Amino acid sequence: MDWGKRIEKPNTHIIRMMTVFVITLLVKMMILHWIMGVRLYFIQAAIMNLMTLTGLFLLFIYFFPKNYFKAFWWMHLLVSGLIFVNTVYYSHFFTLVPVGSVFQIGQLGGVSDSIFALLRPIYVLYFVDTIYLRFWIKKKNKLYHSWYYDKKNRRNGIYAIAFMVLMFFMVGAINLVALSTEGNLRPANLGMINYHIYDAFRLTRPAPIVDPDQAEEAVMAIEEEEEDRRFEGLLEGRNIIVIQAESLQSFPMEHALADQEVTPVLNDLIRQDTLYFSNFYEQVGWGNTSDAEFVVHNGFYPSTSTFSYQAYEGNDFYTLPMHLEKQGYTSVVFHGNDPEFWSRQSAYPGQGIHHFYSAEDFEMNEMIGLGLSDYELYKQSIQWLKEKPEPFYAFYITLTCHHPFIMPEKYQWLNMPLEYEDTYLGHYLQSVYYMDQQIGYFINLLKEEGLYDNSAIVIYGDHQGVDMRNQEINEQVSRYINRPYQEDEMFRVPLMIHVPGSGVEEEITLAGGQIDFFPTMANLAGNPLAPDAVLGQDLLNIKEGFVAKQVHVSAGSFIDNEKIFIMSPEGLYDNSQSWNLKTGEPVPLEEARQGYERALAEITLSEYVMENNLIPRVQKAGLSGILDNIRFLLDLEK
């Protein structure tokens, strides 16, 4: 048989093969973009991702001229898997998987229940064409012989040139997007493949460039507290027991469920001997729970690339536990999970933690969700706690109220109305009620062991558990709270400081975030921080609160005493939203411009300090000293 007449010319065949593989991947990627809500840049993102995919396949032809069949298929499988993973991730976090998550692969086993809860049978369709193409290329392999590879394939040079031309235009297209969005490159304007490439590049870049003038404005906005400080030393000499409550938001505390209080214990605490911060917001990064503890202990923002204990491994820190140690405190952490989950065991010594009790120390006799149940956590830990020399700083990380919030039937104590039965919100409220009851149990244990009267019990939520971007969940919560469920409510978590016998009962309504925890607690402990020692503020001695957000919404989003500003996912300021927190009425975007710039400046300065390991310098010269040093370096470059 004359194969030379039977088959197509090699070049035509390769191009046709490549087109099939590229287009099938692009279609699936465009489906993901539509799921993500990409609209404004939908066509641009599709074209740019088409260029990138074509360029990648051209590289395979150049480097594997005799095995491009297999190379094409493995590339198709890899990208299809990436689309699948991003779809699952987006369904919960409403963004693409950050490249820095490669450092979190070891954490997946600990959250397997949450992952399986997100899987849907329909996602199998992402691999149907990949499976078909496997058989298709086998057939083509039999048809197309490799006789034309006996001589050097000069066309490979053409493919290399085509790749370089495509990449040239790709860089130009991305620069146009960056120009139109003031440098805000996002999944919603780059698309999947290009955003991952950009995100990977960010991991290798040097510390961000700080504009010292903008950063100085942000530092100056951190208020100088009055000399006569409110509540200074209120906790001096007391044990400080902090409960970082998993997924606890504020709205379950404020709304009854068919005349049942969802958090009766917490509500009782608020009414007696307690400072309650009712407009307190989470500021976590990719590390979620671990980033919450990082932010409250350090007074700086979490990493924007990966979980903070990984990102800043080996840094020098000055933390709340270290600050309290100067007053004779011993610090201990209790967490009923793997000690290396989120790298805690290796990170805690550098955070000033003296003792860490984990799954290796507890009897893991009742597992709910990610680890030891809250009941067993409190029950078993009390024996170690009462042996600690006083005063101590005890930090509890609870686990039971964790996504997907499925409680064992024997612990479903709320009488669930029919409309919420077997719903996400219903499961969440059951979990919150269980958490609340176990906090009550723990307080009784403290009383029985004689630890209650000379302690302060601090409780805050680590991050949101009910995402308003899920339409079905949004409808459930909006009906439950009888108003639209928006970002301001989603990010709002409680903070309460219960001081038995103090007679202090006050609600603090100004806006505050987890970054403000350290300076606030330092004041209460009787050893206040200098105003520019951290990026947080003492919420008891300022008038203007400010909360910057930088990961789970676009950087530059913020909340202050009056309004919230949410930067658009496309990175376009004019497409952003701002509204009054009390009335819900829209706020002109120009009124939010100063807060937007402050939020970006604070986040950039925080990242600069952390990535350059500058905390020791901050301790000596303050953040103002860091800015003076940046100006000096910029002058030298001139």
C-alpha positions as CSV (number, residue, x, y, z in Angstrom):
1,M,0.0,0.0,0.0
2,D,1.3,3.5,-0.9
3,W,1.2,5.2,2.5
4,G,2.6,8.4,1.1
5,K,-0.6,8.8,-0.9
6,R,-2.9,7.3,1.7
7,I,-2.1,9.7,4.6
8,E,-2.1,13.4,4.9
9,K,1.1,15.5,4.8
10,P,2.7,15.4,8.2
11,N,2.4,19.2,8.8
12,T,-1.4,19.2,8.0
13,H,-1.9,16.2,10.2
14,I,-0.1,17.7,13.2
15,I,-2.0,21.0,12.9
16,R,-5.4,19.1,12.8
17,M,-4.4,17.0,15.8
18,M,-3.4,20.1,17.7
19,T,-6.5,21.9,16.9
20,V,-8.7,19.1,18.2
21,F,-6.9,19.0,21.5
22,V,-6.7,22.8,22.0
23,I,-10.4,23.5,21.1
24,T,-11.8,20.8,23.4
25,L,-9.7,22.2,26.3
26,L,-10.7,25.7,25.5
27,V,-14.5,24.8,25.5
28,K,-14.2,23.3,28.9
29,M,-12.2,26.2,30.2
30,M,-14.9,28.6,28.8
31,I,-17.5,26.6,30.7
32,L,-15.5,27.1,33.9
33,H,-15.1,30.8,33.2
34,W,-18.9,31.1,32.8
35,I,-19.4,29.2,36.1
36,M,-17.0,31.7,37.7
37,G,-19.1,34.6,36.5
38,V,-16.6,35.9,34.0
39,R,-18.6,38.2,31.7
40,L,-16.8,41.5,31.0
41,Y,-13.6,39.8,29.9
42,F,-15.1,36.6,28.7
43,I,-14.0,36.9,25.0
44,Q,-10.6,38.4,25.9
45,A,-10.0,35.6,28.4
46,A,-11.0,33.0,25.9
47,I,-8.7,34.4,23.2
48,M,-5.7,34.8,25.6
49,N,-6.2,31.2,26.9
50,L,-6.4,30.0,23.3
51,M,-3.1,31.6,22.5
52,T,-1.5,30.1,25.6
53,L,-2.8,26.6,24.9
54,T,-1.7,26.8,21.3
55,G,1.8,27.9,22.4
56,L,2.1,25.0,24.9
57,F,1.1,22.4,22.2
58,L,3.6,24.0,19.8
59,L,6.3,23.5,22.4
60,F,5.4,19.8,22.6
61,I,5.8,19.4,18.8
62,Y,9.1,21.1,19.0
63,F,10.5,19.0,21.9
64,F,8.8,15.7,21.1
65,P,8.6,15.4,17.3
66,K,8.3,11.6,17.5
67,N,6.0,11.4,20.5
68,Y,3.7,14.4,20.1
69,F,0.7,11.9,20.1
70,K,1.3,11.0,23.7
71,A,2.4,14.5,24.7
72,F,-0.8,16.0,23.4
73,W,-2.9,13.5,25.4
74,W,-1.0,13.9,28.7
75,M,-1.3,17.7,28.3
76,H,-5.0,17.3,27.7
77,L,-5.4,15.1,30.8
78,L,-3.4,17.5,32.9
79,V,-5.4,20.6,31.9
80,S,-8.7,18.7,32.2
81,G,-7.7,17.7,35.7
82,L,-6.9,21.3,36.5
83,I,-10.3,22.5,35.2
84,F,-11.9,19.9,37.4
85,V,-9.9,20.9,40.5
86,N,-10.7,24.6,39.9
87,T,-14.4,23.8,39.5
88,V,-14.5,22.0,42.9
89,Y,-12.4,24.7,44.6
90,Y,-14.5,27.5,43.1
91,S,-17.7,25.9,44.4
92,H,-16.5,26.6,47.9
93,F,-13.9,29.4,47.8
94,F,-15.2,31.3,44.7
95,T,-11.8,31.8,43.2
96,L,-9.2,29.6,41.4
97,V,-6.8,27.4,43.3
98,P,-3.8,29.5,44.2
99,V,-0.5,28.1,42.9
100,G,0.8,28.4,46.4
101,S,-1.6,25.6,47.3
102,V,1.0,23.1,46.2
103,F,2.5,23.6,49.7
104,Q,-0.9,22.5,51.1
105,I,-1.1,19.1,49.4
106,G,-0.1,17.4,52.6
107,Q,-3.1,19.0,54.3
108,L,-5.7,17.4,52.1
109,G,-6.1,14.3,54.1
110,G,-7.3,16.3,57.1
111,V,-10.1,18.0,55.1
112,S,-11.1,15.0,53.0
113,D,-14.7,15.1,54.3
114,S,-15.0,18.7,53.1
115,I,-13.6,17.8,49.7
116,F,-15.9,14.9,49.2
117,A,-18.9,17.1,50.1
118,L,-18.0,19.4,47.2
119,L,-17.8,16.7,44.5
120,R,-20.6,16.4,42.0
121,P,-21.2,13.4,39.5
122,I,-21.6,15.9,36.7
123,Y,-17.9,16.8,37.0
124,V,-17.0,13.5,35.4
125,L,-18.0,15.1,32.1
126,Y,-14.8,17.1,32.1
127,F,-12.9,13.8,31.3
128,V,-15.3,12.3,28.7
129,D,-13.5,13.9,25.7
130,T,-10.1,13.0,27.2
131,I,-11.0,9.3,27.4
132,Y,-12.3,9.4,23.8
133,L,-9.1,11.1,22.6
134,R,-7.1,8.4,24.1
135,F,-8.6,5.8,21.8
136,W,-8.6,8.3,18.9
137,I,-4.8,8.8,19.0
138,K,-4.3,5.1,19.2
139,K,-6.1,4.7,15.9
140,K,-4.1,7.6,14.4
141,N,-0.9,6.0,15.6
142,K,-1.6,2.9,13.6
143,L,-2.5,5.0,10.5
144,Y,0.3,7.4,10.6
145,H,3.7,5.9,10.4
146,S,6.8,7.6,11.6
147,W,8.6,7.3,8.3
148,Y,8.8,11.1,7.9
149,Y,10.9,11.4,11.0
150,D,13.8,9.6,9.5
151,K,15.1,13.0,8.4
152,K,15.3,16.0,10.6
153,N,12.0,17.7,10.7
154,R,12.8,21.3,9.6
155,R,9.3,22.4,10.4
156,N,10.1,22.3,14.1
157,G,11.9,25.6,13.7
158,I,8.6,27.1,12.3
159,Y,6.8,25.8,15.4
160,A,9.3,27.4,17.7
161,I,9.0,30.7,15.9
162,A,5.2,30.5,16.0
163,F,5.4,29.9,19.8
164,M,7.6,33.0,20.3
165,V,5.2,35.1,18.2
166,L,2.2,33.9,20.2
167,M,4.0,34.6,23.5
168,F,4.9,38.1,22.3
169,F,1.3,38.9,21.5
170,M,0.2,37.2,24.8
171,V,2.5,39.5,26.9
172,G,1.0,42.5,25.0
173,A,-2.5,41.3,25.7
174,I,-1.8,40.9,29.4
175,N,-0.2,44.3,29.5
176,L,-3.4,45.8,28.0
177,V,-5.5,44.1,30.6
178,A,-3.1,45.3,33.3
179,L,-3.3,48.8,31.9
180,S,-7.2,48.8,31.8
181,T,-7.4,47.5,35.4
182,E,-4.7,49.6,37.1
183,G,-2.5,46.5,37.3
184,N,-5.2,44.3,39.0
185,L,-4.7,41.0,37.3
186,R,-7.4,38.6,38.4
187,P,-9.0,35.2,37.4
188,A,-11.9,37.2,36.0
189,N,-9.8,39.1,33.5
190,L,-7.0,36.6,32.7
191,G,-8.9,33.3,32.7
192,M,-7.7,30.0,34.1
193,I,-4.4,29.1,32.4
194,N,-3.0,32.6,32.3
195,Y,-3.9,33.4,35.9
196,H,-2.2,30.3,37.1
197,I,1.0,31.2,35.1
198,Y,0.8,34.8,36.5
199,D,0.2,33.4,40.1
200,A,3.2,31.1,39.7
201,F,5.3,34.0,38.6
202,R,4.2,36.0,41.7
203,L,5.6,33.2,43.9
204,T,9.1,33.8,42.5
205,R,9.0,37.6,42.5
206,P,10.9,39.7,45.0
207,A,9.1,41.5,47.9
208,P,6.6,44.0,46.5
209,I,7.7,47.6,45.9
210,V,6.3,49.9,48.5
211,D,5.3,53.5,47.7
212,P,6.6,55.1,50.9
213,D,4.3,58.1,50.6
214,Q,1.1,56.0,50.3
215,A,2.4,53.7,53.0
216,E,3.1,56.6,55.3
217,E,-0.5,57.8,54.9
218,A,-1.7,54.4,55.9
219,V,0.6,54.3,58.9
220,M,-0.5,57.8,59.9
221,A,-4.1,56.7,59.7
222,I,-3.4,54.3,62.5
223,E,-4.6,56.5,65.3
224,E,-2.5,57.7,68.2
225,E,-4.3,56.6,71.3
226,E,-5.1,59.0,74.2
227,E,-2.7,59.0,77.2
228,D,-5.6,58.1,79.4
229,R,-6.3,54.8,77.9
230,R,-9.6,53.0,78.4
231,F,-9.5,49.6,80.1
232,E,-5.7,49.6,80.3
233,G,-4.6,46.7,82.5
234,L,-8.1,45.3,82.9
235,L,-6.7,41.7,82.4
236,E,-3.4,42.3,84.2
237,G,-2.4,39.3,86.3
238,R,-5.4,37.2,85.0
239,N,-5.1,34.0,83.0
240,I,-6.1,34.7,79.4
241,I,-8.0,31.8,77.7
242,V,-8.7,32.4,74.0
243,I,-11.1,30.2,72.0
244,Q,-10.8,30.5,68.3
245,A,-14.2,29.2,67.3
246,E,-14.3,27.4,64.0
247,S,-16.6,29.0,61.4
248,L,-18.5,31.1,63.9
249,Q,-20.2,34.1,62.4
250,S,-22.2,36.7,64.2
251,F,-25.6,36.3,62.6
252,P,-26.5,33.0,64.5
253,M,-26.1,34.9,67.8
254,E,-28.5,37.7,66.7
255,H,-31.3,35.6,65.3
256,A,-33.4,33.0,66.9
257,L,-34.5,29.8,65.2
258,A,-38.2,29.4,65.7
259,D,-37.9,31.0,69.2
260,Q,-34.8,29.0,70.0
261,E,-31.6,30.8,70.8
262,V,-28.8,29.3,68.6
263,T,-26.1,30.5,71.0
264,P,-27.7,30.8,74.4
265,V,-24.3,30.5,76.2
266,L,-22.6,33.2,74.2
267,N,-25.6,35.5,74.5
268,D,-25.5,35.1,78.3
269,L,-21.8,36.0,78.3
270,I,-22.4,39.1,76.3
271,R,-24.9,40.3,79.0
272,Q,-22.4,40.1,81.9
273,D,-18.8,41.2,82.5
274,T,-18.0,41.3,78.8
275,L,-16.6,43.6,76.2
276,Y,-18.5,42.7,73.0
277,F,-17.2,43.8,69.6
278,S,-20.3,43.6,67.3
279,N,-18.6,44.8,64.1
280,F,-15.5,42.6,64.1
281,Y,-14.4,41.0,60.8
282,E,-12.3,38.1,59.7
283,Q,-9.1,38.8,57.6
284,V,-7.8,35.3,56.8
285,G,-5.8,34.4,53.7
286,W,-5.3,31.0,52.0
287,G,-4.5,29.4,55.3
288,N,-8.0,30.0,56.7
289,T,-8.0,28.8,60.3
290,S,-4.2,28.9,60.6
291,D,-4.1,32.4,59.1
292,A,-6.6,33.6,61.6
293,E,-4.3,32.7,64.5
294,F,-1.4,34.1,62.6
295,V,-3.1,37.5,62.1
296,V,-4.4,37.8,65.7
297,H,-1.0,36.9,67.2
298,N,1.2,39.1,64.9
299,G,-0.9,42.2,64.0
300,F,0.1,41.9,60.3
301,Y,-1.7,40.6,57.3
302,P,-1.5,37.0,56.1
303,S,0.4,36.0,53.0
304,T,-1.3,36.5,49.7
305,S,0.4,33.5,48.1
306,T,0.1,30.5,50.5
307,F,-0.7,29.9,54.1
308,S,1.4,32.2,56.3
309,Y,3.2,29.6,58.4
310,Q,4.6,28.3,55.2
311,A,5.2,31.6,53.5
312,Y,7.1,33.1,56.4
313,E,8.8,30.0,57.7
314,G,12.1,30.9,59.3
315,N,11.2,34.5,59.9
316,D,11.7,36.4,63.2
317,F,8.5,37.4,64.8
318,Y,7.2,39.5,67.7
319,T,3.8,38.1,68.8
320,L,1.1,38.4,71.4
321,P,2.4,35.3,73.3
322,M,5.9,36.9,73.3
323,H,4.5,40.2,74.5
324,L,2.7,38.5,77.3
325,E,5.8,36.4,78.2
326,K,7.4,39.7,79.4
327,Q,4.7,39.8,82.0
328,G,5.3,36.3,83.2
329,Y,2.8,34.4,81.0
330,T,3.3,30.8,79.8
331,S,1.7,30.1,76.4
332,V,-0.1,26.9,75.5
333,V,-2.1,25.8,72.5
334,F,-4.8,23.0,72.5
335,H,-5.9,21.6,69.1
336,G,-7.3,18.1,68.5
337,N,-5.7,17.5,65.1
338,D,-2.4,16.4,63.5
339,P,0.4,18.6,64.9
340,E,1.8,19.3,61.5
341,F,-1.6,20.4,60.0
342,W,-0.8,23.9,58.6
343,S,2.8,23.4,59.8
344,R,1.8,24.3,63.4
345,Q,4.3,22.2,65.2
346,S,7.2,23.7,63.4
347,A,5.8,27.2,63.4
348,Y,4.7,27.6,67.0
349,P,8.2,27.9,68.7
350,G,8.8,30.9,66.4
351,Q,5.4,32.3,67.4
352,G,6.3,32.2,71.1
353,I,4.2,29.2,72.0
354,H,5.8,27.2,74.9
355,H,3.5,24.1,74.8
356,F,1.4,22.5,72.1
357,Y,-1.1,19.7,72.8
358,S,-2.3,18.0,69.6
359,A,-3.7,14.7,68.4
360,E,-0.5,13.1,69.5
361,D,-1.3,14.0,73.1
362,F,-5.1,13.6,73.3
363,E,-7.0,10.4,73.4
364,M,-8.8,10.6,70.0
365,N,-11.9,8.9,71.3
366,E,-14.6,11.0,69.6
367,M,-14.0,12.4,66.2
368,I,-16.4,14.8,64.6
369,G,-15.4,16.6,61.4
370,L,-11.7,17.4,61.2
371,G,-10.6,16.0,64.5
372,L,-11.4,15.6,68.2
373,S,-14.8,16.8,69.2
374,D,-15.1,20.1,71.2
375,Y,-16.4,18.2,74.2
376,E,-13.4,16.0,74.4
377,L,-11.0,18.9,73.6
378,Y,-12.2,20.8,76.7
379,K,-12.7,17.7,78.9
380,Q,-9.2,16.3,78.4
381,S,-7.3,19.6,78.3
382,I,-8.5,20.8,81.6
383,Q,-6.1,18.5,83.4
384,W,-3.1,20.0,81.6
385,L,-4.5,23.5,82.0
386,K,-4.8,23.4,85.8
387,E,-1.2,22.3,86.1
388,K,0.2,25.3,84.3
389,P,1.8,28.0,86.4
390,E,-0.3,31.2,86.5
391,P,-0.8,33.5,84.7
392,F,-1.0,31.5,81.5
393,Y,-2.1,32.3,78.0
394,A,-4.2,29.3,76.7
395,F,-5.2,29.2,73.0
396,Y,-7.9,26.7,72.0
397,I,-8.6,25.9,68.3
398,T,-11.9,24.2,68.0
399,L,-12.8,21.8,65.1
400,T,-16.3,20.4,65.3
401,C,-18.2,23.3,63.6
402,H,-16.5,22.8,60.3
403,H,-17.7,22.4,56.7
404,P,-19.8,20.4,55.7
405,F,-21.3,20.8,59.2
406,I,-22.9,17.4,59.4
407,M,-23.4,16.6,63.1
408,P,-24.1,13.1,64.4
409,E,-27.8,12.6,65.0
410,K,-27.3,12.4,68.8
411,Y,-25.9,16.0,68.8
412,Q,-28.6,17.5,66.6
413,W,-30.2,19.3,69.6
414,L,-32.0,22.1,67.8
415,N,-35.6,21.6,66.8
416,M,-35.1,22.3,63.1
417,P,-38.1,24.0,61.3
418,L,-39.1,22.1,58.2
419,E,-37.9,24.9,55.9
420,Y,-34.3,24.5,57.1
421,E,-34.3,20.8,57.6
422,D,-31.5,19.0,55.7
423,T,-30.3,22.3,54.3
424,Y,-26.8,23.8,54.4
425,L,-27.9,26.5,56.8
426,G,-29.8,24.0,59.0
427,H,-26.6,21.9,59.3
428,Y,-24.6,25.0,60.1
429,L,-26.9,26.1,62.9
430,Q,-26.9,22.7,64.5
431,S,-23.1,22.8,64.5
432,V,-23.0,26.3,66.0
433,Y,-25.5,25.2,68.7
434,Y,-23.2,22.3,69.6
435,M,-20.2,24.6,69.7
436,D,-22.1,27.0,72.0
437,Q,-23.1,24.2,74.4
438,Q,-19.5,22.9,74.7
439,I,-18.3,26.4,75.5
440,G,-20.8,26.4,78.4
441,Y,-19.5,23.0,79.5
442,F,-15.9,24.4,79.4
443,I,-16.8,27.4,81.5
444,N,-18.3,25.1,84.1
445,L,-15.1,23.0,84.1
446,L,-13.1,26.2,84.7
447,K,-15.4,27.0,87.6
448,E,-15.0,23.5,89.1
449,E,-11.2,23.7,88.9
450,G,-11.1,27.2,90.4
451,L,-9.7,28.8,87.3
452,Y,-12.7,30.9,86.3
453,D,-12.6,33.8,88.6
454,N,-9.0,34.8,87.9
455,S,-9.3,34.3,84.1
456,A,-10.5,36.2,81.1
457,I,-12.3,34.2,78.4
458,V,-11.9,35.5,74.9
459,I,-13.9,34.1,72.1
460,Y,-13.8,35.0,68.4
461,G,-14.8,33.4,65.1
462,D,-11.9,32.4,62.8
463,H,-13.7,32.8,59.4
464,Q,-17.0,32.6,57.6
465,G,-18.7,29.3,57.3
466,V,-21.7,30.3,55.1
467,D,-20.8,31.8,51.8
468,M,-23.1,34.4,50.4
469,R,-21.9,33.8,46.8
470,N,-23.7,30.5,46.7
471,Q,-27.1,31.4,45.5
472,E,-29.0,28.7,47.3
473,I,-27.3,29.4,50.6
474,N,-27.7,33.1,50.1
475,E,-31.5,32.7,49.8
476,Q,-31.6,30.5,52.9
477,V,-29.7,33.0,55.1
478,S,-31.4,36.1,53.6
479,R,-34.7,34.5,54.6
480,Y,-33.4,33.6,58.1
481,I,-32.0,37.1,58.9
482,N,-34.8,38.9,57.0
483,R,-32.5,41.0,54.9
484,P,-30.1,40.6,52.0
485,Y,-27.1,38.4,52.9
486,Q,-24.0,40.3,51.6
487,E,-20.3,40.5,52.2
488,D,-20.4,42.7,55.3
489,E,-22.5,40.1,57.0
490,M,-20.6,37.1,55.7
491,F,-17.2,38.4,57.0
492,R,-18.6,39.6,60.3
493,V,-17.5,37.3,63.2
494,P,-18.0,37.8,66.9
495,L,-15.3,38.9,69.4
496,M,-16.1,38.9,73.1
497,I,-13.8,39.4,76.1
498,H,-15.4,38.0,79.2
499,V,-13.9,39.2,82.5
500,P,-15.6,37.6,85.5
501,G,-16.4,40.0,88.3
502,S,-15.2,43.0,86.5
503,G,-18.5,44.7,86.1
504,V,-17.5,45.8,82.6
505,E,-20.3,45.5,80.1
506,E,-19.9,47.4,76.9
507,E,-20.7,46.9,73.2
508,I,-18.0,48.3,70.9
509,T,-19.6,49.0,67.5
510,L,-16.8,50.5,65.5
511,A,-15.3,48.4,62.7
512,G,-12.4,46.1,63.7
513,G,-10.6,43.1,62.3
514,Q,-8.4,40.2,63.5
515,I,-5.3,42.3,62.8
516,D,-6.5,44.6,65.7
517,F,-6.5,41.7,68.2
518,F,-2.9,42.0,69.3
519,P,-2.8,45.7,70.1
520,T,-6.2,45.5,71.8
521,M,-5.2,42.6,74.0
522,A,-1.8,44.2,74.8
523,N,-3.6,47.3,76.2
524,L,-6.0,45.1,78.3
525,A,-3.0,43.2,79.6
526,G,-1.5,46.4,80.8
527,N,1.4,46.7,78.4
528,P,0.2,48.7,75.3
529,L,2.0,48.6,72.0
530,A,3.4,51.7,70.2
531,P,0.9,52.8,67.5
532,D,3.2,51.9,64.6
533,A,4.5,48.6,66.1
534,V,1.9,46.6,64.1
535,L,-0.7,47.4,61.4
536,G,-3.6,46.8,63.8
537,Q,-5.2,49.3,66.2
538,D,-6.4,49.1,69.8
539,L,-10.1,48.9,69.3
540,L,-10.8,50.3,72.8
541,N,-8.9,53.6,72.2
542,I,-9.6,54.7,68.7
543,K,-12.6,56.4,67.0
544,E,-12.2,55.3,63.4
545,G,-12.1,51.5,62.7
546,F,-10.7,50.1,59.4
547,V,-10.6,46.6,58.1
548,A,-8.8,45.7,54.9
549,K,-9.5,42.5,52.9
550,Q,-7.0,41.0,50.5
551,V,-7.6,37.3,49.5
552,H,-11.2,36.0,49.4
553,V,-12.3,39.3,47.7
554,S,-10.2,41.5,45.5
555,A,-7.4,43.3,47.2
556,G,-8.4,46.9,48.1
557,S,-11.7,45.9,49.5
558,F,-12.3,47.3,53.0
559,I,-14.8,48.0,55.8
560,D,-14.9,51.1,58.0
561,N,-17.4,52.4,60.6
562,E,-19.8,53.6,57.9
563,K,-19.4,51.6,54.7
564,I,-18.1,48.6,52.9
565,F,-16.2,48.7,49.6
566,I,-15.8,45.5,47.5
567,M,-13.4,45.8,44.6
568,S,-14.7,44.3,41.4
569,P,-13.5,40.8,40.6
570,E,-12.4,42.1,37.2
571,G,-10.0,44.6,38.9
572,L,-11.9,47.7,37.6
573,Y,-12.5,50.3,40.2
574,D,-15.5,51.8,38.5
575,N,-17.2,48.4,38.5
576,S,-16.8,48.0,42.2
577,Q,-19.6,48.3,44.9
578,S,-19.9,50.3,48.1
579,W,-22.8,50.7,50.4
580,N,-23.7,52.1,53.8
581,L,-23.6,49.4,56.5
582,K,-26.7,50.7,58.3
583,T,-29.0,51.6,55.5
584,G,-27.7,49.4,52.7
585,E,-27.9,52.4,50.4
586,P,-25.2,52.7,47.7
587,V,-22.2,55.0,48.5
588,P,-20.5,56.9,45.6
589,L,-17.3,55.1,44.7
590,E,-15.2,58.2,44.9
591,E,-16.0,58.4,48.7
592,A,-14.3,55.0,49.0
593,R,-11.1,55.8,47.0
594,Q,-9.1,56.9,50.0
595,G,-10.0,53.7,51.9
596,Y,-9.2,51.6,48.8
597,E,-5.7,53.1,48.5
598,R,-5.1,52.7,52.3
599,A,-6.1,49.0,52.1
600,L,-3.7,48.4,49.3
601,A,-0.9,50.4,51.0
602,E,-1.3,48.4,54.3
603,I,-1.3,45.1,52.6
604,T,1.7,45.9,50.4
605,L,3.6,47.2,53.4
606,S,2.8,44.2,55.5
607,E,4.0,41.9,52.7
608,Y,7.2,43.9,52.3
609,V,7.9,43.6,56.0
610,M,7.2,39.9,56.2
611,E,9.0,38.9,53.0
612,N,12.1,40.8,54.0
613,N,12.0,39.5,57.6
614,L,11.9,43.1,59.0
615,I,10.0,42.5,62.3
616,P,13.2,43.0,64.3
617,R,13.7,46.4,62.7
618,V,10.0,47.3,63.2
619,Q,10.5,46.5,66.9
620,K,13.4,49.0,67.1
621,A,12.3,51.8,64.8
622,G,8.6,51.2,64.1
623,L,6.9,51.1,60.8
624,S,7.9,54.7,60.2
625,G,11.5,53.7,60.5
626,I,10.9,51.1,57.8
627,L,9.5,53.7,55.5
628,D,12.5,56.0,56.1
629,N,14.8,53.1,55.1
630,I,12.8,52.5,51.9
631,R,13.1,56.2,51.0
632,F,16.9,56.0,51.7
633,L,17.2,53.0,49.3
634,L,15.1,54.7,46.6
635,D,17.4,57.8,46.9
636,L,20.4,55.6,46.4
637,E,19.0,54.1,43.2
638,K,18.5,57.6,41.8
